[in-house]
């Protein structure tokens, strides 16, 4: 296991920012910390990056109770750059701070600039970069020293749709090289790249697992029946239905008192010669499942 977090807690005087948070991260796995603003995502990442000291709890990296900063790359939500530097100069500067040799700084800088799509802009001053270009440069600096774990705080929150798409595509490629832990409050971003999510609210874990598992846990037992004939009165007389919501005189969402009620309904449709257009289980969207868990 690359990263193991046990009962991680952070208090600011009387305010509890993160409470008893536990999760794990494997090599080459991508996990999203997902939750609304103020849920404790940034505080958690700052503790993992060594920028904040936990009030209690433990963090194990590669089986050791300390984070090795040379094996971790970090991109804050609002990265700061020196506007007078070029992209190449900035990466050489960061590489020197990371203890890379001159030869390694040169090789890795060129490779990372090409990887994030900034090869043609490498000799331009950062002050003239767009938000998307700066975010890609931030990714390049975070992975310049070839870390095992890449920590990204809201990596696409401030970007336009084009910049967002570019960074998410880069993250999909990065999964092949290293583990990624990133925070977001946008479900769609997590869905694009992550293997699993850790859902937070008010500093506490609400749920963890894959997005498919999240969807499955919130799956409703509601069915949709649609026929050619009017069924308003016909359905109202069925005692084995728990609830009926009419979508039209010819269609309704139905919840059964017991599972065998489905078969009973279909048999009665055939008996009364109703023409069935559709009969299917209503599936919750991922957004609905997410909101259900967050609001619990």
QUIZIZI-V988193 format. One record per helix or strand of 3 or more residues. SS is the DSSP state (H for helix, E for strand). FROM is the first residue (numbers start at 0). TO is the last residue. If there is no record, write none. Layout:
SS	FROM	TO
SS	FROM	TO
This chain:
E	2	11
E	14	24
E	29	33
H	40	47
E	55	60
H	68	70
E	71	74
H	86	96
H	101	114
H	118	120
H	125	127
H	130	141
E	148	152
H	160	173
E	178	183
H	186	192
E	195	200
E	203	208
H	210	216
E	221	226
H	231	235
E	240	247
E	250	255
H	260	270
E	275	280
H	285	293
